[in-house]
Amino acid sequence: MVKGKDFISILDLGKKDIEDIFTLSGEFKHGKKKNFFPLSGKFFALIFEKPSTRTRVSFEVAIGGLGGGSIYLGPGDIQFGRREPVKDIARVMERYVHGIVARTFSHKHLLELAGAASVPVINGLTDLFHPCQVMGDLFTILEKKKNLKGLKIAFIGDGNNVANSWIAASTKLPFHLSIAAPEGYEPKAELVKKAKVKVTNSPEEAAKDADVLYTDVWVSMGQEEERKERLKRFKYFQIDKHILKLAKKDVLVMHCLPAHRGEEISDGVIEGKHSVVFDQAENRLHVQKAILTKIGTVPDFLRVRR
């Protein structure tokens, strides 16, 4: 973790950190951590500028399952940099709660929050990264394929925060990553330069012999004004039966949800035998329990400043 405190990106983790999180995730999933409450008596603030279903529910259940409590602060409760400076929010929150999960538009605001708060900050999503999602996805692949080494993972669609987190993960783990996006919608070049990733404008090239096909929505929250243009530009980047046939016979189909069926993925594929999207959704819970527990091993963890 960054400075032994926060979880901002998969880039913050070493390979052993990731392996430990996956091992612990499996123990949680298979009931090997009963009567285990490392967050007993502790409280987390869930600060969400963007609404959420999976991130909110999985974190609230994870925190509660580990013995802690949580309070949800939605878009109308806290407005970073508008009602008051981010650093002021951080210094108030650290006196009320023992940790923060933040889901923000701006990655800069998340970094400001983590820099000013003395308590741990976990990235629940920013415009740059979505690390908890991809950690859950990696655990799902490991669960299904038993080993990540040598696998080809093909991300088809927008070079967004999820794609960026896949790039970050590729610098830590031994899989091959291909990303297909329309011209002008590729992932950030500075991240690509630091990773072993193939970026192409051809979804067929990315999908060929893939062990995993992955996609996300073409129009994310905050991009609604771009919808018409994006639907036109992404028209040929749908994971459908054509793309499925190019991948390996035992390919896994993944989507971080919510899905816009008929856009980035066809209904037949998401409901088909290769789809593991709901296993992904479940595994967010187990992996986030492990991340919270991992943070809990830091000596100064959850110390509220007095």
C-alpha positions as a Markdown table, in Angstrom:
| # | Residue | x | y | z |
|---|---|---|---|---|
| 1 | Met | 0.0 | 0.0 | 0.0 |
| 2 | Val | 1.1 | 3.6 | -0.5 |
| 3 | Lys | 3.1 | 4.6 | 2.6 |
| 4 | Gly | 1.6 | 1.6 | 4.3 |
| 5 | Lys | -1.8 | 3.3 | 4.5 |
| 6 | Asp | -3.9 | 3.8 | 1.4 |
| 7 | Phe | -5.0 | 1.7 | -1.6 |
| 8 | Ile | -5.2 | 4.0 | -4.6 |
| 9 | Ser | -4.0 | 1.8 | -7.5 |
| 10 | Ile | -2.9 | -1.8 | -8.2 |
| 11 | Leu | 0.5 | -0.1 | -8.8 |
| 12 | Asp | 0.7 | 0.4 | -5.1 |
| 13 | Leu | 0.8 | -3.4 | -4.5 |
| 14 | Gly | 3.7 | -5.8 | -4.8 |
| 15 | Lys | 3.2 | -9.3 | -6.3 |
| 16 | Lys | 3.2 | -10.8 | -2.8 |
| 17 | Asp | 0.6 | -8.3 | -1.7 |
| 18 | Ile | -1.7 | -9.4 | -4.5 |
| 19 | Glu | -1.1 | -13.1 | -3.8 |
| 20 | Asp | -1.9 | -12.6 | -0.1 |
| 21 | Ile | -5.1 | -10.7 | -1.0 |
| 22 | Phe | -6.2 | -13.6 | -3.3 |
| 23 | Thr | -5.4 | -16.2 | -0.7 |
| 24 | Leu | -7.4 | -14.4 | 1.9 |
| 25 | Ser | -10.2 | -13.7 | -0.5 |
| 26 | Gly | -10.5 | -17.5 | -1.1 |
| 27 | Glu | -10.6 | -18.1 | 2.7 |
| 28 | Phe | -13.4 | -15.6 | 3.0 |
| 29 | Lys | -15.4 | -17.0 | 0.1 |
| 30 | His | -15.1 | -20.6 | 1.4 |
| 31 | Gly | -16.0 | -19.8 | 5.0 |
| 32 | Lys | -12.6 | -20.3 | 6.5 |
| 33 | Lys | -12.7 | -17.0 | 8.3 |
| 34 | Lys | -15.6 | -17.4 | 10.7 |
| 35 | Asn | -15.7 | -15.3 | 13.8 |
| 36 | Phe | -13.0 | -13.0 | 12.4 |
| 37 | Phe | -13.7 | -9.3 | 13.1 |
| 38 | Pro | -10.6 | -7.2 | 12.5 |
| 39 | Leu | -12.8 | -4.0 | 12.2 |
| 40 | Ser | -14.7 | -4.5 | 15.4 |
| 41 | Gly | -15.7 | -1.1 | 16.8 |
| 42 | Lys | -14.4 | 0.7 | 13.7 |
| 43 | Phe | -16.3 | 2.9 | 11.3 |
| 44 | Phe | -15.8 | 3.8 | 7.6 |
| 45 | Ala | -17.1 | 6.7 | 5.6 |
| 46 | Leu | -18.2 | 5.8 | 2.1 |
| 47 | Ile | -17.9 | 9.1 | 0.2 |
| 48 | Phe | -19.5 | 8.7 | -3.2 |
| 49 | Glu | -19.6 | 11.5 | -5.8 |
| 50 | Lys | -20.9 | 8.9 | -8.2 |
| 51 | Pro | -23.8 | 6.6 | -7.3 |
| 52 | Ser | -23.1 | 2.9 | -7.3 |
| 53 | Thr | -24.8 | -0.5 | -6.7 |
| 54 | Arg | -22.0 | -3.0 | -6.5 |
| 55 | Thr | -19.3 | -0.8 | -5.0 |
| 56 | Arg | -21.5 | 0.5 | -2.3 |
| 57 | Val | -23.3 | -2.7 | -1.3 |
| 58 | Ser | -20.1 | -4.9 | -1.4 |
| 59 | Phe | -18.2 | -2.4 | 0.8 |
| 60 | Glu | -21.0 | -2.0 | 3.3 |
| 61 | Val | -21.4 | -5.7 | 3.6 |
| 62 | Ala | -17.6 | -6.3 | 3.7 |
| 63 | Ile | -17.1 | -3.8 | 6.5 |
| 64 | Gly | -20.1 | -5.1 | 8.4 |
| 65 | Gly | -18.9 | -8.7 | 7.9 |
| 66 | Leu | -15.6 | -7.8 | 9.4 |
| 67 | Gly | -17.3 | -6.3 | 12.5 |
| 68 | Gly | -17.2 | -2.6 | 11.5 |
| 69 | Gly | -19.8 | 0.0 | 10.7 |
| 70 | Ser | -20.2 | 2.4 | 7.7 |
| 71 | Ile | -21.9 | 5.6 | 6.9 |
| 72 | Tyr | -22.8 | 6.5 | 3.3 |
| 73 | Leu | -22.2 | 10.1 | 2.0 |
| 74 | Gly | -23.7 | 10.5 | -1.4 |
| 75 | Pro | -23.3 | 13.3 | -4.1 |
| 76 | Gly | -25.6 | 15.6 | -2.2 |
| 77 | Asp | -23.8 | 15.2 | 1.1 |
| 78 | Ile | -20.2 | 16.0 | 0.1 |
| 79 | Gln | -19.0 | 17.9 | -3.0 |
| 80 | Phe | -15.3 | 17.9 | -3.2 |
| 81 | Gly | -13.8 | 21.4 | -3.8 |
| 82 | Arg | -17.2 | 23.1 | -4.1 |
| 83 | Arg | -18.8 | 23.3 | -0.7 |
| 84 | Glu | -15.3 | 23.2 | 1.0 |
| 85 | Pro | -11.7 | 22.2 | 0.1 |
| 86 | Val | -10.9 | 18.5 | -0.1 |
| 87 | Lys | -8.2 | 18.8 | 2.6 |
| 88 | Asp | -10.8 | 20.2 | 5.0 |
| 89 | Ile | -13.1 | 17.3 | 4.4 |
| 90 | Ala | -10.2 | 14.9 | 5.0 |
| 91 | Arg | -9.3 | 16.5 | 8.3 |
| 92 | Val | -12.9 | 16.5 | 9.6 |
| 93 | Met | -13.5 | 12.9 | 8.5 |
| 94 | Glu | -10.3 | 11.6 | 10.2 |
| 95 | Arg | -11.8 | 12.8 | 13.5 |
| 96 | Tyr | -15.1 | 10.9 | 13.0 |
| 97 | Val | -14.2 | 7.7 | 11.2 |
| 98 | His | -11.3 | 5.2 | 11.1 |
| 99 | Gly | -11.1 | 4.9 | 7.3 |
| 100 | Ile | -12.6 | 6.2 | 4.0 |
| 101 | Val | -13.8 | 4.5 | 0.8 |
| 102 | Ala | -14.0 | 7.2 | -1.9 |
| 103 | Arg | -15.7 | 7.1 | -5.3 |
| 104 | Thr | -14.9 | 10.3 | -7.1 |
| 105 | Phe | -14.8 | 11.8 | -10.6 |
| 106 | Ser | -11.4 | 13.4 | -10.2 |
| 107 | His | -8.4 | 11.2 | -9.3 |
| 108 | Lys | -6.7 | 14.4 | -8.1 |
| 109 | His | -9.4 | 14.8 | -5.5 |
| 110 | Leu | -8.7 | 11.2 | -4.2 |
| 111 | Leu | -5.0 | 11.9 | -3.9 |
| 112 | Glu | -5.7 | 15.1 | -2.0 |
| 113 | Leu | -8.0 | 13.3 | 0.3 |
| 114 | Ala | -5.5 | 10.5 | 1.0 |
| 115 | Gly | -2.7 | 13.0 | 1.4 |
| 116 | Ala | -4.5 | 15.1 | 4.0 |
| 117 | Ala | -6.2 | 12.3 | 6.0 |
| 118 | Ser | -4.4 | 10.4 | 8.7 |
| 119 | Val | -6.7 | 7.4 | 8.2 |
| 120 | Pro | -6.6 | 4.9 | 5.3 |
| 121 | Val | -8.3 | 5.8 | 2.0 |
| 122 | Ile | -9.4 | 3.2 | -0.4 |
| 123 | Asn | -10.1 | 4.0 | -4.1 |
| 124 | Gly | -13.7 | 2.9 | -4.9 |
| 125 | Leu | -13.3 | 4.4 | -8.4 |
| 126 | Thr | -11.9 | 7.5 | -10.0 |
| 127 | Asp | -11.7 | 8.7 | -13.6 |
| 128 | Leu | -8.2 | 7.2 | -13.7 |
| 129 | Phe | -8.4 | 3.9 | -11.9 |
| 130 | His | -10.9 | 1.3 | -10.6 |
| 131 | Pro | -8.5 | -1.0 | -8.7 |
| 132 | Cys | -11.0 | -3.0 | -6.5 |
| 133 | Gln | -13.0 | -4.0 | -9.6 |
| 134 | Val | -9.9 | -5.4 | -11.3 |
| 135 | Met | -8.7 | -7.1 | -8.2 |
| 136 | Gly | -12.0 | -8.9 | -8.0 |
| 137 | Asp | -11.8 | -9.7 | -11.7 |
| 138 | Leu | -8.3 | -11.2 | -11.4 |
| 139 | Phe | -9.4 | -13.3 | -8.4 |
| 140 | Thr | -12.3 | -14.6 | -10.6 |
| 141 | Ile | -10.0 | -15.5 | -13.5 |
| 142 | Leu | -7.7 | -17.3 | -11.0 |
| 143 | Glu | -10.6 | -19.1 | -9.6 |
| 144 | Lys | -11.7 | -20.3 | -13.0 |
| 145 | Lys | -8.4 | -20.9 | -14.8 |
| 146 | Lys | -6.2 | -21.8 | -11.7 |
| 147 | Asn | -3.3 | -19.8 | -13.0 |
| 148 | Leu | -2.8 | -16.4 | -14.6 |
| 149 | Lys | 0.6 | -17.2 | -16.3 |
| 150 | Gly | 0.5 | -16.9 | -20.0 |
| 151 | Leu | -3.2 | -16.1 | -20.3 |
| 152 | Lys | -4.3 | -13.6 | -22.9 |
| 153 | Ile | -6.8 | -11.1 | -21.6 |
| 154 | Ala | -8.5 | -9.0 | -24.2 |
| 155 | Phe | -10.2 | -5.7 | -23.2 |
| 156 | Ile | -12.5 | -4.4 | -25.9 |
| 157 | Gly | -14.0 | -1.0 | -25.7 |
| 158 | Asp | -13.2 | 2.3 | -24.0 |
| 159 | Gly | -9.7 | 2.9 | -22.7 |
| 160 | Asn | -11.2 | 4.1 | -19.4 |
| 161 | Asn | -10.4 | 3.7 | -15.7 |
| 162 | Val | -11.1 | -0.1 | -15.8 |
| 163 | Ala | -8.7 | -0.5 | -18.8 |
| 164 | Asn | -6.1 | 1.6 | -16.9 |
| 165 | Ser | -6.4 | -0.7 | -13.9 |
| 166 | Trp | -5.9 | -3.8 | -16.2 |
| 167 | Ile | -2.7 | -2.1 | -17.5 |
| 168 | Ala | -1.5 | -1.5 | -13.9 |
| 169 | Ala | -2.2 | -5.2 | -13.1 |
| 170 | Ser | -0.2 | -6.3 | -16.1 |
| 171 | Thr | 2.9 | -4.7 | -14.7 |
| 172 | Lys | 2.6 | -7.0 | -11.6 |
| 173 | Leu | 1.3 | -10.3 | -12.9 |
| 174 | Pro | 2.3 | -12.7 | -15.7 |
| 175 | Phe | -0.6 | -12.4 | -18.2 |
| 176 | His | -0.7 | -10.9 | -21.6 |
| 177 | Leu | -3.0 | -7.9 | -22.1 |
| 178 | Ser | -4.5 | -6.7 | -25.4 |
| 179 | Ile | -6.7 | -3.6 | -25.6 |
| 180 | Ala | -8.9 | -2.7 | -28.6 |
| 181 | Ala | -10.4 | 0.7 | -28.7 |
| 182 | Pro | -11.5 | 3.1 | -31.4 |
| 183 | Glu | -8.9 | 5.7 | -32.5 |
| 184 | Gly | -8.9 | 8.5 | -30.0 |
| 185 | Tyr | -10.3 | 6.4 | -27.2 |
| 186 | Glu | -7.2 | 4.4 | -26.3 |
| 187 | Pro | -6.0 | 4.2 | -22.7 |
| 188 | Lys | -3.5 | 6.7 | -21.4 |
| 189 | Ala | -0.2 | 6.6 | -23.3 |
| 190 | Glu | 1.9 | 7.2 | -20.2 |
| 191 | Leu | 0.5 | 4.0 | -18.6 |
| 192 | Val | 0.9 | 2.0 | -21.7 |
| 193 | Lys | 4.6 | 2.9 | -22.0 |
| 194 | Lys | 5.2 | 1.4 | -18.5 |
| 195 | Ala | 3.5 | -1.9 | -19.3 |
| 196 | Lys | 3.6 | -4.9 | -21.6 |
| 197 | Val | 0.3 | -4.3 | -23.4 |
| 198 | Lys | -0.8 | -4.5 | -27.0 |
| 199 | Val | -3.1 | -1.6 | -28.0 |
| 200 | Thr | -5.0 | -1.9 | -31.3 |
| 201 | Asn | -7.9 | -0.4 | -33.1 |
| 202 | Ser | -9.1 | -3.8 | -34.2 |
| 203 | Pro | -11.4 | -5.8 | -31.8 |
| 204 | Glu | -10.8 | -8.9 | -33.9 |
| 205 | Glu | -7.0 | -8.7 | -33.4 |
| 206 | Ala | -7.4 | -8.3 | -29.6 |
| 207 | Ala | -10.0 | -11.2 | -29.4 |
| 208 | Lys | -8.0 | -13.7 | -31.4 |
| 209 | Asp | -7.1 | -16.7 | -29.2 |
| 210 | Ala | -8.0 | -14.8 | -26.0 |
| 211 | Asp | -8.6 | -16.7 | -22.8 |
| 212 | Val | -10.7 | -13.8 | -21.4 |
| 213 | Leu | -12.9 | -11.3 | -23.2 |
| 214 | Tyr | -13.6 | -8.2 | -21.1 |
| 215 | Thr | -15.7 | -5.1 | -21.8 |
| 216 | Asp | -17.3 | -2.1 | -20.1 |
| 217 | Val | -19.9 | 0.5 | -21.0 |
| 218 | Trp | -19.1 | 2.8 | -23.8 |
| 219 | Val | -20.7 | 5.8 | -22.1 |
| 220 | Ser | -19.7 | 6.2 | -18.4 |
| 221 | Met | -21.2 | 8.6 | -15.9 |
| 222 | Gly | -20.3 | 12.1 | -16.7 |
| 223 | Gln | -20.0 | 11.4 | -20.4 |
| 224 | Glu | -23.7 | 11.6 | -21.3 |
| 225 | Glu | -23.3 | 14.5 | -23.6 |
| 226 | Glu | -20.9 | 12.3 | -25.7 |
| 227 | Arg | -23.4 | 9.5 | -26.0 |
| 228 | Lys | -24.4 | 10.0 | -29.6 |
| 229 | Glu | -20.8 | 10.3 | -30.9 |
| 230 | Arg | -19.6 | 7.4 | -28.7 |
| 231 | Leu | -22.3 | 5.0 | -29.9 |
| 232 | Lys | -21.2 | 5.8 | -33.5 |
| 233 | Arg | -17.5 | 5.4 | -32.8 |
| 234 | Phe | -17.8 | 2.2 | -30.8 |
| 235 | Lys | -20.3 | 0.5 | -33.1 |
| 236 | Tyr | -18.0 | -2.3 | -34.1 |
| 237 | Phe | -16.5 | -2.9 | -30.6 |
| 238 | Gln | -19.3 | -5.1 | -29.3 |
| 239 | Ile | -18.5 | -8.5 | -27.8 |
| 240 | Asp | -20.9 | -10.6 | -29.8 |
| 241 | Lys | -21.0 | -14.1 | -31.3 |
| 242 | His | -18.6 | -13.0 | -34.0 |
| 243 | Ile | -16.0 | -11.9 | -31.5 |
| 244 | Leu | -16.6 | -14.9 | -29.3 |
| 245 | Lys | -15.7 | -17.3 | -32.1 |
| 246 | Leu | -12.3 | -15.7 | -32.5 |
| 247 | Ala | -11.4 | -16.4 | -28.8 |
| 248 | Lys | -10.4 | -19.8 | -27.3 |
| 249 | Lys | -13.2 | -22.4 | -26.9 |
| 250 | Asp | -13.1 | -22.1 | -23.1 |
| 251 | Val | -12.9 | -18.3 | -23.0 |
| 252 | Leu | -14.4 | -16.4 | -20.1 |
| 253 | Val | -16.6 | -13.4 | -20.8 |
| 254 | Met | -16.4 | -10.6 | -18.3 |
| 255 | His | -18.1 | -7.2 | -17.7 |
| 256 | Cys | -17.8 | -5.0 | -14.6 |
| 257 | Leu | -21.5 | -4.1 | -14.8 |
| 258 | Pro | -23.9 | -2.3 | -15.2 |
| 259 | Ala | -24.1 | -3.6 | -18.8 |
| 260 | His | -25.9 | -1.9 | -21.6 |
| 261 | Arg | -27.0 | -5.0 | -23.5 |
| 262 | Gly | -27.0 | -4.5 | -27.2 |
| 263 | Glu | -24.2 | -1.9 | -27.0 |
| 264 | Glu | -20.9 | -3.1 | -25.7 |
| 265 | Ile | -22.1 | -6.7 | -25.3 |
| 266 | Ser | -24.9 | -8.7 | -26.8 |
| 267 | Asp | -27.6 | -10.2 | -24.7 |
| 268 | Gly | -26.8 | -13.7 | -26.0 |
| 269 | Val | -23.2 | -13.5 | -24.9 |
| 270 | Ile | -23.8 | -12.0 | -21.4 |
| 271 | Glu | -26.4 | -14.7 | -20.8 |
| 272 | Gly | -24.3 | -17.4 | -22.5 |
| 273 | Lys | -22.2 | -20.3 | -21.0 |
| 274 | His | -18.9 | -18.3 | -21.2 |
| 275 | Ser | -20.2 | -15.4 | -19.1 |
| 276 | Val | -18.9 | -15.1 | -15.5 |
| 277 | Val | -20.1 | -11.6 | -14.9 |
| 278 | Phe | -22.1 | -12.4 | -11.8 |
| 279 | Asp | -19.2 | -14.4 | -10.3 |
| 280 | Gln | -17.2 | -11.2 | -10.8 |
| 281 | Ala | -19.8 | -9.2 | -9.0 |
| 282 | Glu | -19.8 | -11.6 | -6.0 |
| 283 | Asn | -16.1 | -11.6 | -5.8 |
| 284 | Arg | -15.9 | -7.9 | -5.2 |
| 285 | Leu | -17.2 | -8.7 | -1.7 |
| 286 | His | -14.6 | -11.3 | -0.9 |
| 287 | Val | -11.7 | -9.3 | -2.3 |
| 288 | Gln | -12.6 | -6.1 | -0.6 |
| 289 | Lys | -12.8 | -8.0 | 2.7 |
| 290 | Ala | -9.3 | -9.1 | 2.0 |
| 291 | Ile | -8.1 | -5.6 | 1.1 |
| 292 | Leu | -9.7 | -4.2 | 4.3 |
| 293 | Thr | -8.0 | -6.9 | 6.3 |
| 294 | Lys | -4.6 | -6.3 | 4.6 |
| 295 | Ile | -4.8 | -2.6 | 5.5 |
| 296 | Gly | -5.7 | -3.7 | 9.0 |
| 297 | Thr | -2.2 | -5.3 | 9.4 |
| 298 | Val | -0.6 | -1.8 | 9.3 |
| 299 | Pro | 0.5 | -0.9 | 12.9 |
| 300 | Asp | -1.1 | 2.6 | 12.8 |
| 301 | Phe | -4.3 | 1.4 | 11.1 |
| 302 | Leu | -7.5 | 3.1 | 12.0 |
| 303 | Arg | -6.0 | 5.5 | 14.5 |
| 304 | Val | -8.3 | 8.4 | 14.8 |
| 305 | Arg | -6.4 | 11.6 | 15.6 |
| 306 | Arg | -7.3 | 13.2 | 18.9 |
